[in-house]
Amino acid sequence: QVQLVESGGGLVQAGGSLRLSCAASGITFSDNAMGWYRQAPGKQRELVAWSSGGLTNYLDSVKGRFTISRDNAKNTVYLQMNSLTPDDTAAYYCNAGGSSAYYASGTYSYTASAYWGQGTQVTVSS
């Protein structure tokens, strides 16, 4: 069984920082792509960041502020979030083992698998 356990969400003021963690089990972590998604009230879930094979990619609105990283020894993926704004308020979810692709155009993609964490809430006040 694949299990993803998330933590690190909370309430912060604009300009603050949080680090989200996602600990994985039942999957060979170092051999799989990982992604972070978020979903705000009334909005569809959107891909925030993902990593695979040493490459990373980010949603334009978080580029330069968020960083995805891994600790393979701990089988954990992180999302460091800096300079937070109220627009970052959402439930954040990690996804393990999705399909990554690299295109001749120079772009990359990540398609989610069925393996999700339970979500952790991030709320940013003004």
Secondary structure, DSSP 8 states (H G I E B T S, - for coil): --EEEEE--EEEETT--EEEEEEEESS-GGGS-EEEEEE-TTS--EEEEEEETTEEEE-GGGTTTEEEEEEGGGTEEEEEE-S--GGG-EEEEEEES-EEEE-TTS-EEEE--S-B---EEEEEE-
